[in-house]
């Protein structure tokens, strides 16, 4: 899994210098994570390599921009395991195969220089390596200032006439701020003191909670107004915005401190929507090429994580737009953001669509709930262990009949309720834990297909199971200190897992069997097309800049939907037992390979590519076998548990 930004092997030229008259300190020990016991590694030993010095840096590589507060990692290889390595005078650990990784203080400069020295009893190598640091905001000096880059919103914005516009900016603490609008209105800013943000990488992956401490920020201000155009016309809300001819906004932000005043223009083109409601129909294949998944992604926050999946043909009302993102109103008080490019104008029905009587049809491998709806409305499915709740937004219910058909042990009960926000929720209670489900439109009806769990033999739980194994990447992926690409390691593990599953009686379909690039959508589409009962994606990890790899490495398994939690937990336990590394646990992730709902789907992150001992294990057949055995045993235990579940 590529969590950091390093992706390739960078072989750097070096200069062999006469032996330096200095000795380096011994390598720093690897520390366990705070509050955790040291893991007992079961990985194969790192092979010893002796040879001429050959300094290489993998990360940060040429052109990388490092985004770290004050310390981060740098790693590569010295070519010989008896070398000592220092970076800017600080010793870094070298493994028997010559791989090294250091957690060091990074220079504060925009262009950082690393003086790397490698020494053996035979010779010395010296390399000066540079990398760029990500630009961070620094408070200007002086009595009064305004950070023009901090102003939000900015760019093109379309909002209803009765909606408040909140403007945020950073400026000199204690200053008096005001917003001068082109119509003559003057809007005062108020102080909005807050805590500094924690970088998302630190919050998501750093186990050291001391790094979550935040300082108070007294340089933040906000102002609120409504009902006024600002700047040039950005054009129609569903059209392409006309190019701006320079800074055409006449709105100005002023900051006053004593006799000093600072002024900046507010870079905005704000238009007010017409009072007539505007409707759109969603279609992600505007070019008509037929190579999309016919799903438009909805987000609760502009630029946020995926939360809704709207099939082509879904209709909704427009409530605003910011740049290339369109805001849709599902029900009063609930808005979602979608790509504006996926939306096409349609005339909305002024009467809410009606949800009619329901029909359940039991089939050999699924139960199909047919839901008549007079329009293709937005909807969402949520699940618990034994329920599926389907919410149809902006609808009214006229569910006179619920027909169950012939008796079926899978579906226990179906209920419906009308929400005060004009939405209908259908709740399906199951007799067994959810295995899988999916939705699709069939002309004017919405079909909820509920997958029947397979019949599992507790004594031979893998016999007859259809499992898709996905060796994650390429393209992209992480790279280890000696140049092992994650895609290579994942493929070796995937093929070993395939052989183990096949020997136990499972039918295995691989997403790839060679070092070839396969995009994400074809992988998930394959699992759905072949009717896979499980989807297992094999990955190995890396960390973002600024997260200490010595205290934050280990095994983790990710899922997206609750139905996959038991499988993720079983595989995580088995992997930790086999590999003997720290247990980072199970986590939910917004990852493409675990989003399918038709089968339990997990993504394993067994080891860390960036750590030399773990990279060496992933390079060896023995290490790949250990990883595959852990996944195999976890799958087997999950199936055995499900076979015995009441």
C-alpha positions as CSV (number, residue, x, y, z in Angstrom):
1,X,0.0,0.0,0.0
2,X,1.5,3.4,-1.0
3,X,0.9,5.6,2.1
4,X,4.1,7.5,1.6
5,X,5.0,9.2,-1.6
6,X,8.1,7.1,-2.5
7,X,7.5,4.9,-5.5
8,X,10.7,4.0,-7.3
9,X,14.3,2.9,-6.9
10,X,16.7,5.8,-7.3
11,X,20.3,4.7,-7.9
12,X,22.4,7.7,-7.2
13,X,25.9,8.3,-8.4
14,X,28.5,8.4,-5.6
15,X,32.1,9.5,-5.1
16,X,34.6,7.2,-3.5
17,X,36.8,9.2,-1.2
18,X,39.9,8.4,0.8
19,X,39.1,6.9,4.2
20,X,37.9,9.5,6.6
21,X,39.6,9.8,10.0
22,X,36.4,9.4,12.0
23,X,34.4,6.6,13.6
24,X,30.7,6.4,13.7
25,X,28.5,5.5,16.7
26,X,26.8,2.1,16.8
27,X,23.4,1.9,15.2
28,X,20.4,3.1,17.3
29,X,18.2,0.3,18.5
30,X,14.7,-0.2,17.2
31,X,12.2,0.8,19.9
32,X,8.8,-0.7,20.4
33,X,5.7,1.4,20.0
34,X,4.8,3.4,23.2
35,X,2.6,1.2,25.4
36,X,3.2,-2.0,23.5
37,X,5.3,-5.1,24.2
38,X,8.1,-5.8,21.8
39,X,7.1,-8.3,19.0
40,X,8.8,-11.6,18.7
41,X,9.6,-11.7,15.0
42,X,9.3,-15.0,13.1
43,X,10.6,-13.5,9.9
44,X,13.6,-15.3,8.2
45,X,17.0,-13.7,9.0
46,X,18.3,-11.0,6.8
47,X,21.0,-12.5,4.5
48,X,24.5,-11.1,4.9
49,X,26.0,-9.3,2.0
50,X,29.6,-8.2,1.7
51,X,30.9,-6.3,-1.2
52,X,32.0,-2.9,-2.4
53,X,30.2,0.2,-1.1
54,X,27.4,1.4,-3.3
55,X,25.4,4.2,-1.7
56,X,21.8,4.4,-2.9
57,X,18.9,6.5,-1.6
58,X,15.4,5.2,-2.3
59,X,13.5,7.8,-0.3
60,X,13.3,10.8,-0.6
61,X,14.2,10.4,-4.3
62,X,14.9,13.0,-6.8
63,X,12.0,15.4,-7.2
64,X,10.1,14.3,-4.0
65,X,8.7,16.9,-1.8
66,X,8.8,15.9,1.9
67,X,6.0,17.1,4.1
68,X,7.2,16.7,7.7
69,X,7.3,18.9,10.7
70,X,10.9,18.5,12.0
71,X,11.9,14.8,11.6
72,X,11.3,12.1,9.1
73,X,12.8,9.0,7.5
74,X,15.3,8.5,4.8
75,X,16.4,5.0,3.6
76,X,18.4,3.2,1.0
77,X,21.3,0.8,0.7
78,X,25.1,0.9,1.2
79,X,25.8,-2.3,-0.7
80,X,27.6,-4.1,2.1
81,X,26.2,-5.2,5.5
82,X,29.5,-4.4,7.4
83,X,29.2,-0.7,6.6
84,X,28.4,2.1,9.1
85,X,26.3,4.9,7.8
86,X,25.8,8.5,9.1
87,X,23.5,11.2,7.8
88,X,24.4,14.7,8.7
89,X,26.6,13.2,11.4
90,X,23.8,11.1,13.0
91,X,24.2,7.3,12.9
92,X,21.6,5.2,11.2
93,X,21.1,1.4,11.5
94,X,22.5,-0.8,8.8
95,X,21.2,-4.4,8.3
96,X,23.3,-7.4,7.3
97,X,22.3,-7.0,3.6
98,X,23.5,-3.4,3.5
99,X,20.0,-1.8,3.7
100,X,19.7,1.2,6.0
101,X,16.9,3.5,7.3
102,X,17.2,6.5,9.6
103,X,14.8,8.6,11.5
104,X,16.6,12.0,11.7
105,X,16.0,15.6,12.2
106,X,15.4,17.2,8.8
107,X,16.9,20.6,8.0
108,X,14.5,23.5,8.1
109,X,15.5,24.7,4.6
110,X,13.3,24.6,1.6
111,X,16.0,22.6,-0.2
112,X,17.3,20.1,2.3
113,X,20.8,18.7,2.1
114,X,21.8,15.3,3.5
115,X,25.5,14.5,3.9
116,X,25.6,10.7,3.8
117,X,28.8,8.8,4.7
118,X,29.2,5.0,4.5
119,X,32.4,3.4,5.9
120,X,33.7,-0.2,5.9
121,X,37.1,-1.5,7.0
122,X,38.0,-1.4,3.3
123,X,36.8,2.0,2.0
124,X,34.5,5.0,2.4
125,X,31.7,6.4,0.3
126,X,30.3,9.9,0.5
127,X,27.1,11.2,-1.1
128,X,25.5,14.6,-0.8
129,X,21.7,14.2,-1.5
130,X,19.1,17.0,-1.6
131,X,15.3,17.0,-1.3
132,X,12.7,19.7,-1.2
133,X,10.6,20.4,1.8
134,X,6.9,21.2,1.4
135,X,6.1,24.8,1.9
136,X,4.4,25.6,5.2
137,X,2.6,28.7,6.3
138,X,4.7,31.0,8.5
139,X,3.2,34.0,10.2
140,X,4.4,37.2,8.6
141,X,6.3,39.7,10.8
142,X,5.0,43.2,11.5
143,X,2.1,44.8,13.4
144,X,-0.5,44.0,10.8
145,X,-0.7,41.4,8.1
146,X,-3.2,39.2,6.2
147,X,-2.4,35.7,4.8
148,X,-4.0,35.9,1.4
149,X,-3.5,32.2,0.8
150,X,-5.7,31.3,3.8
151,X,-8.8,33.0,2.5
152,X,-11.8,30.6,2.0
153,X,-13.9,30.2,0.1
154,X,-12.2,31.2,-3.1
155,X,-12.6,30.6,-6.8
156,X,-16.1,30.1,-8.3
157,X,-19.0,29.7,-6.0
158,X,-22.8,29.4,-6.6
159,X,-25.1,29.5,-3.6
160,X,-28.9,30.0,-2.8
161,X,-29.9,33.6,-2.1
162,X,-30.9,32.8,1.4
163,X,-27.7,31.0,2.4
164,X,-25.1,32.5,4.6
165,X,-21.6,32.9,3.2
166,X,-18.8,32.3,5.8
167,X,-15.5,33.9,5.0
168,X,-12.4,32.7,6.9
169,X,-8.9,34.2,6.9
170,X,-5.7,34.3,9.0
171,X,-4.4,37.7,10.0
172,X,-2.4,39.4,12.7
173,X,-3.7,38.5,16.2
174,X,-5.5,41.4,17.8
175,X,-6.2,43.3,14.6
176,X,-9.6,44.7,13.5
177,X,-10.8,43.0,10.3
178,X,-13.6,43.9,7.9
179,X,-14.8,42.8,4.6
180,X,-15.8,45.5,2.1
181,X,-18.3,44.2,-0.5
182,X,-18.8,45.8,-3.9
183,X,-22.3,47.0,-3.1
184,X,-21.0,49.1,-0.2
185,X,-21.8,46.6,2.6
186,X,-19.1,46.4,5.2
187,X,-19.0,43.1,7.2
188,X,-16.9,42.8,10.4
189,X,-14.8,39.8,11.1
190,X,-14.8,38.3,14.5
191,X,-12.0,36.4,16.2
192,X,-12.3,32.6,15.7
193,X,-9.4,31.3,17.8
194,X,-8.9,27.6,17.4
195,X,-6.3,24.9,17.8
196,X,-3.7,24.2,15.0
197,X,-4.5,21.4,12.7
198,X,-2.8,18.0,13.1
199,X,-1.6,16.6,9.8
200,X,-3.9,13.8,8.6
201,X,-0.9,11.4,8.3
202,X,0.0,11.9,11.9
203,X,-3.6,11.5,13.1
204,X,-4.2,8.4,11.0
205,X,-0.9,6.5,11.4
206,X,1.1,7.8,14.4
207,X,0.7,5.7,17.6
208,X,2.4,8.3,19.7
209,X,-0.4,10.4,21.1
210,X,2.0,13.2,22.1
211,X,2.2,14.1,18.5
212,X,-1.5,15.0,18.5
213,X,-0.9,18.0,20.8
214,X,-2.0,21.2,19.2
215,X,-1.1,24.8,20.0
216,X,-3.7,27.5,20.2
217,X,-4.0,29.7,17.1
218,X,-5.2,33.3,17.7
219,X,-4.8,34.4,14.1
220,X,-8.1,33.1,12.7
221,X,-11.1,35.3,11.8
222,X,-14.5,34.8,10.2
223,X,-17.2,37.0,8.7
224,X,-20.8,36.1,7.6
225,X,-23.1,37.7,5.1
226,X,-25.7,36.7,2.6
227,X,-27.5,37.7,-0.6
228,X,-24.9,39.5,-2.7
229,X,-23.1,38.8,-5.9
230,X,-19.3,39.3,-5.6
231,X,-16.8,39.5,-8.4
232,X,-17.3,38.7,-12.1
233,X,-20.1,36.4,-13.3
234,X,-18.8,32.7,-13.0
235,X,-21.4,31.7,-15.6
236,X,-24.3,29.2,-15.3
237,X,-24.2,26.7,-12.4
238,X,-24.2,23.7,-14.8
239,X,-21.9,25.2,-17.5
240,X,-18.2,25.6,-17.8
241,X,-17.0,28.6,-15.9
242,X,-15.7,31.4,-18.1
243,X,-12.0,32.1,-17.7
244,X,-11.3,35.0,-15.3
245,X,-9.5,37.9,-16.7
246,X,-7.1,38.5,-13.8
247,X,-8.4,39.3,-10.3
248,X,-11.8,40.8,-11.1
249,X,-13.1,40.7,-7.5
250,X,-13.8,44.0,-6.0
251,X,-14.3,42.7,-2.5
252,X,-11.5,43.7,-0.1
253,X,-10.4,42.4,3.3
254,X,-8.9,45.0,5.5
255,X,-6.9,44.5,8.7
256,X,-6.2,47.4,11.0
257,X,-3.8,47.6,13.9
258,X,-3.3,51.1,15.3
259,X,-2.3,53.4,12.4
260,X,-1.3,50.4,10.2
261,X,-3.7,48.9,7.6
262,X,-3.3,45.9,5.3
263,X,-5.6,45.1,2.4
264,X,-6.0,42.1,0.1
265,X,-8.6,41.3,-2.5
266,X,-10.9,38.4,-1.9
267,X,-10.3,36.0,-4.9
268,X,-13.9,35.0,-5.5
269,X,-16.6,34.9,-8.2
270,X,-19.8,34.4,-6.3
271,X,-23.2,34.0,-8.0
272,X,-26.6,33.6,-6.5
273,X,-28.8,30.8,-7.8
274,X,-32.2,31.4,-9.4
275,X,-35.1,30.8,-7.0
276,X,-36.5,28.2,-9.4
277,X,-35.3,24.7,-8.4
278,X,-32.8,23.1,-10.7
279,X,-32.6,19.4,-11.1
280,X,-29.9,17.1,-12.5
281,X,-29.5,13.6,-13.6
282,X,-26.1,11.8,-12.9
283,X,-24.1,10.0,-15.5
284,X,-20.4,9.3,-15.1
285,X,-20.0,8.3,-18.8
286,X,-20.6,11.6,-20.5
287,X,-18.4,10.5,-23.4
288,X,-20.5,7.4,-24.0
289,X,-17.5,5.1,-24.1
290,X,-18.9,2.4,-21.8
291,X,-15.7,2.1,-19.8
292,X,-17.0,3.4,-16.4
293,X,-18.7,1.7,-13.5
294,X,-21.9,3.8,-14.0
295,X,-21.5,5.2,-10.4
296,X,-21.2,8.8,-9.3
297,X,-19.5,9.2,-5.9
298,X,-21.1,11.4,-3.3
299,X,-19.2,13.0,-0.4
300,X,-20.5,14.7,2.7
301,X,-17.6,17.2,2.5
302,X,-16.2,18.7,-0.6
303,X,-13.1,16.7,-1.3
304,X,-13.9,14.3,1.5
305,X,-14.2,10.5,1.7
306,X,-16.7,8.4,-0.4
307,X,-20.0,7.9,1.3
308,X,-22.7,7.6,-1.4
309,X,-22.7,5.6,-4.6
310,X,-25.3,6.9,-7.0
311,X,-26.1,4.8,-10.1
312,X,-26.4,6.4,-13.5
313,X,-29.9,8.0,-13.9
314,X,-30.1,9.2,-10.3
315,X,-31.9,12.5,-10.0
316,X,-31.6,15.2,-7.4
317,X,-32.0,19.0,-6.8
318,X,-29.0,21.4,-7.0
319,X,-28.3,23.3,-3.8
320,X,-24.9,24.9,-4.8
321,X,-21.6,24.6,-6.5
322,X,-18.0,25.3,-5.6
323,X,-15.4,25.0,-8.4
324,X,-15.8,21.7,-10.2
325,X,-18.0,20.1,-7.4
326,X,-21.8,20.3,-7.4
327,X,-23.8,20.2,-4.2
328,X,-27.1,18.2,-4.3
329,X,-29.8,18.3,-1.7
330,X,-31.1,14.8,-0.9
331,X,-33.5,15.9,1.8
332,X,-33.8,19.1,3.9
333,X,-30.7,19.3,6.0
334,X,-28.7,16.7,4.0
335,X,-26.4,17.9,1.1
336,X,-23.8,15.8,-0.8
337,X,-21.0,16.8,-3.2
338,X,-20.6,15.2,-6.6
339,X,-18.5,16.0,-9.7
340,X,-20.2,18.7,-11.7
341,X,-19.0,16.9,-14.9
342,X,-21.4,14.0,-14.0
343,X,-24.5,16.2,-13.8
344,X,-27.0,17.0,-16.6
345,X,-29.9,19.3,-16.3
346,X,-33.4,17.8,-16.1
347,X,-36.8,19.1,-15.0
348,X,-37.6,17.9,-11.5
349,X,-41.1,16.6,-10.6
350,X,-42.6,19.0,-8.0
351,X,-44.3,16.0,-6.4
352,X,-42.2,13.6,-4.3
353,X,-41.6,10.2,-5.9
354,X,-43.7,7.4,-4.4
355,X,-42.4,4.1,-3.1
356,X,-44.9,1.3,-3.7
357,X,-45.6,-2.2,-2.5
358,X,-42.7,-4.6,-2.1
359,X,-42.1,-8.1,-3.5
360,X,-39.5,-10.5,-2.2
361,X,-38.4,-13.4,-4.5
362,X,-36.2,-16.1,-3.0
363,X,-33.7,-17.6,-5.4
364,X,-31.0,-20.3,-5.0
365,X,-28.2,-17.9,-4.3
366,X,-30.0,-14.7,-3.3
367,X,-33.2,-13.1,-2.3
368,X,-34.4,-10.2,-4.5
369,X,-36.5,-7.4,-3.1
370,X,-38.3,-5.4,-5.8
371,X,-39.0,-1.8,-4.9
372,X,-41.2,0.2,-7.2
373,X,-40.2,3.9,-7.3
374,X,-41.7,6.4,-9.6
375,X,-38.2,8.1,-10.2
376,X,-34.6,7.1,-9.8
377,X,-34.1,8.8,-6.5
378,X,-30.8,8.9,-4.5
379,X,-30.6,6.1,-1.9
380,X,-28.1,4.6,0.5
381,X,-27.8,1.1,2.1
382,X,-26.5,0.8,5.7
383,X,-26.0,-2.5,7.5
384,X,-25.6,-4.1,10.9
385,X,-24.7,-7.7,11.5
386,X,-28.2,-9.0,10.5
387,X,-30.0,-6.1,9.0
388,X,-29.9,-4.0,5.8
389,X,-31.6,-0.6,5.8
390,X,-32.3,1.0,2.5
391,X,-33.1,4.8,2.6
392,X,-34.7,6.4,-0.4
393,X,-34.3,10.1,-0.2
394,X,-37.0,12.6,-1.0
395,X,-39.8,10.1,-1.3
396,X,-43.1,9.2,0.3
397,X,-44.2,5.7,1.0
398,X,-47.3,3.9,-0.2
399,X,-46.3,0.4,0.8
400,X,-49.6,-1.3,1.0
401,X,-48.3,-4.8,0.4
402,X,-45.1,-6.6,1.4
403,X,-45.1,-10.0,-0.3
404,X,-42.5,-12.5,0.9
405,X,-43.1,-15.3,-1.5
406,X,-42.3,-18.8,-0.4
407,X,-40.8,-19.3,3.1
408,X,-37.2,-18.4,3.2
409,X,-34.7,-18.7,6.1
410,X,-32.6,-15.8,4.8
411,X,-35.1,-13.0,5.2
412,X,-36.9,-12.9,8.6
413,X,-38.9,-9.6,8.2
414,X,-39.3,-6.5,6.1
415,X,-40.5,-3.2,7.6
416,X,-40.9,0.3,6.2
417,X,-41.1,3.8,7.8
418,X,-41.7,7.3,6.6
419,X,-39.1,9.8,7.8
420,X,-40.0,13.4,8.9
421,X,-37.4,14.6,6.3
422,X,-39.5,13.0,3.5
423,X,-37.5,9.8,3.1
424,X,-38.6,6.2,3.2
425,X,-36.5,3.6,5.0
426,X,-36.9,-0.1,4.3
427,X,-35.4,-2.4,6.9
428,X,-34.7,-6.0,6.0
429,X,-34.0,-8.3,9.0
430,X,-32.0,-11.5,8.1
431,X,-31.8,-14.9,9.7
432,X,-28.0,-15.0,9.2
433,X,-25.2,-12.5,9.3
434,X,-24.9,-10.3,6.1
435,X,-22.7,-12.0,3.5
436,X,-23.3,-9.6,0.6
437,X,-25.8,-7.4,-1.2
438,X,-26.0,-5.1,-4.1
439,X,-28.5,-2.7,-5.8
440,X,-29.5,-2.0,-9.4
441,X,-32.3,-0.3,-11.3
442,X,-34.6,-2.5,-13.4
443,X,-36.5,0.0,-15.4
444,X,-38.8,1.8,-12.9
445,X,-38.0,-0.6,-10.0
446,X,-35.0,-0.7,-7.6
447,X,-33.7,-4.2,-6.9
448,X,-32.0,-5.0,-3.6
449,X,-30.3,-8.3,-4.0
450,X,-29.3,-10.0,-0.8
451,X,-26.7,-12.7,-1.1
452,X,-27.4,-16.1,0.4
453,X,-24.3,-17.3,2.5
454,X,-22.7,-20.3,0.9
455,X,-23.1,-23.8,2.5
456,X,-19.8,-24.4,4.3
457,X,-18.5,-27.7,5.5
458,X,-17.0,-27.1,9.0
459,X,-14.6,-30.0,8.5
460,X,-13.3,-28.7,5.1
461,X,-14.4,-25.0,5.0
462,X,-12.5,-24.1,1.9
463,X,-13.9,-26.9,-0.3
464,X,-15.8,-25.4,-3.2
465,X,-15.3,-21.7,-2.2
466,X,-14.8,-19.2,-5.0
467,X,-12.1,-16.7,-3.9
468,X,-10.6,-13.8,-5.8
469,X,-7.0,-13.1,-4.8
470,X,-5.6,-9.7,-5.7
471,X,-1.9,-9.1,-5.6
472,X,-2.0,-5.3,-5.1
473,X,-0.3,-3.0,-7.6
474,X,1.2,-2.2,-10.1
475,X,0.9,0.6,-11.0
476,X,2.5,2.6,-8.2
477,X,3.2,1.0,-4.8
478,X,6.0,1.3,-2.3
479,X,9.7,0.4,-2.8
480,X,12.1,-1.1,-0.2
481,X,15.6,0.0,0.7
482,X,17.3,-2.5,-1.7
483,X,14.8,-1.8,-4.5
484,X,12.2,-4.5,-4.1
485,X,8.9,-3.2,-5.5
486,X,5.7,-3.9,-3.6
487,X,4.1,-5.2,-6.7
488,X,6.7,-8.0,-6.9
489,X,6.3,-9.0,-3.2
490,X,2.5,-8.9,-3.4
491,X,2.6,-11.2,-6.5
492,X,4.8,-13.7,-4.9
493,X,2.5,-13.9,-1.8
494,X,-0.6,-14.0,-3.9
495,X,0.6,-16.9,-6.0
496,X,1.7,-18.8,-2.8
497,X,-1.8,-18.1,-1.3
498,X,-3.4,-19.3,-4.5
499,X,-1.6,-22.7,-4.3
500,X,-2.6,-23.1,-0.7
501,X,-6.2,-22.3,-1.3
502,X,-6.4,-24.6,-4.3
503,X,-4.8,-27.5,-2.4
504,X,-7.6,-27.1,0.2
505,X,-10.3,-27.4,-2.4
506,X,-11.1,-23.7,-3.2
507,X,-11.5,-22.3,-6.7
508,X,-9.2,-19.3,-7.0
509,X,-9.3,-16.5,-9.5
510,X,-6.3,-14.1,-9.7
511,X,-6.5,-10.5,-10.7
512,X,-3.0,-10.9,-12.2
513,X,-0.4,-13.6,-12.4
514,X,2.4,-11.5,-13.9
515,X,4.2,-8.2,-13.2
516,X,1.6,-6.3,-15.2
517,X,-0.3,-3.2,-14.4
518,X,-4.0,-3.6,-13.7
519,X,-6.2,-0.6,-12.7
520,X,-8.4,-0.7,-9.6
521,X,-11.9,-0.9,-11.3
522,X,-11.2,-4.0,-13.4
523,X,-10.1,-5.8,-10.3
524,X,-13.3,-5.2,-8.4
525,X,-15.4,-5.7,-11.5
526,X,-13.7,-9.1,-11.9
527,X,-14.7,-10.2,-8.4
528,X,-18.3,-9.2,-9.0
529,X,-18.4,-10.7,-12.5
530,X,-17.2,-14.2,-11.4
531,X,-19.5,-14.1,-8.4
532,X,-16.6,-14.4,-5.9
533,X,-17.5,-15.4,-2.4
534,X,-14.5,-13.6,-0.9
535,X,-12.1,-10.9,-2.2
536,X,-8.6,-10.8,-0.7
537,X,-6.2,-8.0,-1.7
538,X,-2.6,-8.5,-0.7
539,X,-0.5,-5.4,0.1
540,X,2.5,-4.3,2.1
541,X,2.8,-1.0,3.8
542,X,4.7,2.3,3.9
543,X,4.2,5.4,6.0
544,X,3.6,9.0,5.2
545,X,6.3,11.6,5.8
546,X,6.9,12.5,9.5
547,X,5.7,9.2,11.0
548,X,8.4,7.2,12.7
549,X,8.7,3.8,11.1
550,X,10.4,2.3,14.1
551,X,7.4,2.8,16.4
552,X,4.6,2.6,13.9
553,X,5.2,-0.6,11.9
554,X,3.3,-3.9,12.1
555,X,0.5,-5.9,10.6
556,X,-2.9,-4.4,9.8
557,X,-6.0,-5.5,7.8
558,X,-8.6,-3.2,6.3
559,X,-12.2,-3.5,5.5
560,X,-14.9,-1.0,4.4
561,X,-18.3,-2.6,5.1
562,X,-19.3,-4.2,8.4
563,X,-19.9,-7.6,6.8
564,X,-16.1,-7.9,6.3
565,X,-15.1,-7.2,9.9
566,X,-15.0,-10.9,11.0
567,X,-12.9,-11.9,8.0
568,X,-10.5,-9.0,8.7
569,X,-10.2,-9.9,12.3
570,X,-9.5,-13.5,11.6
571,X,-6.8,-12.8,9.0
572,X,-5.2,-10.1,11.2
573,X,-4.9,-12.6,14.1
574,X,-3.4,-15.3,11.9
575,X,-1.0,-12.9,10.2
576,X,0.4,-11.6,13.5
577,X,0.8,-15.2,14.8
578,X,2.7,-16.2,11.6
579,X,4.9,-13.1,11.1
580,X,5.5,-12.3,14.8
581,X,5.4,-8.5,14.2
582,X,3.4,-5.8,16.1
583,X,-0.3,-6.0,15.7
584,X,-1.6,-2.6,14.4
585,X,-5.1,-4.2,14.3
586,X,-8.1,-4.0,12.0
587,X,-9.2,-0.7,10.5
588,X,-11.9,0.7,8.2
589,X,-10.4,2.3,5.1
590,X,-11.9,4.1,2.1
591,X,-10.0,1.8,-0.3
592,X,-11.3,0.6,-3.7
593,X,-10.6,-3.1,-3.2
594,X,-12.7,-3.3,0.0
595,X,-15.7,-1.2,-1.3
596,X,-17.5,-4.1,-3.1
597,X,-20.6,-5.2,-1.1
598,X,-21.4,-8.5,-2.9
599,X,-18.9,-10.4,-0.9
600,X,-16.7,-9.9,2.2
601,X,-13.6,-8.0,1.0
602,X,-10.4,-7.2,2.9
603,X,-7.0,-5.7,2.2
604,X,-4.0,-7.0,4.2
605,X,-1.0,-4.9,5.0
606,X,1.3,-7.6,6.4
607,X,4.7,-6.0,6.5
608,X,6.4,-2.7,5.8
609,X,8.4,-2.4,2.6
610,X,10.5,0.4,4.0
611,X,12.0,-1.6,6.9
612,X,15.1,-3.6,5.8
613,X,14.3,-6.8,7.7
614,X,10.7,-6.9,6.5
615,X,11.7,-6.0,2.9
616,X,14.3,-8.9,3.1
617,X,11.5,-11.3,4.3
618,X,9.2,-10.2,1.4
619,X,12.0,-10.8,-1.1
620,X,12.5,-14.4,0.1
621,X,10.2,-17.4,-0.7
622,X,10.2,-18.3,2.9
623,X,8.9,-14.9,4.0
624,X,6.3,-14.9,1.2
625,X,5.2,-18.3,2.4
626,X,4.8,-17.1,6.0
627,X,2.6,-14.2,4.9
628,X,0.5,-16.4,2.6
629,X,0.1,-19.0,5.4
630,X,-1.2,-16.3,7.7
631,X,-3.9,-15.1,5.2
632,X,-4.8,-18.8,4.4
633,X,-5.3,-19.7,8.1
634,X,-7.3,-16.5,8.7
635,X,-9.7,-17.3,5.7
636,X,-10.0,-20.8,6.9
637,X,-10.9,-19.8,10.4
638,X,-13.4,-17.2,9.2
639,X,-15.2,-19.8,7.1
640,X,-15.1,-22.4,9.9
641,X,-16.7,-19.9,12.3
642,X,-19.4,-19.0,9.7
643,X,-20.2,-22.6,9.2
644,X,-20.9,-23.0,12.9
645,X,-22.8,-19.7,13.3
646,X,-26.4,-20.1,14.3
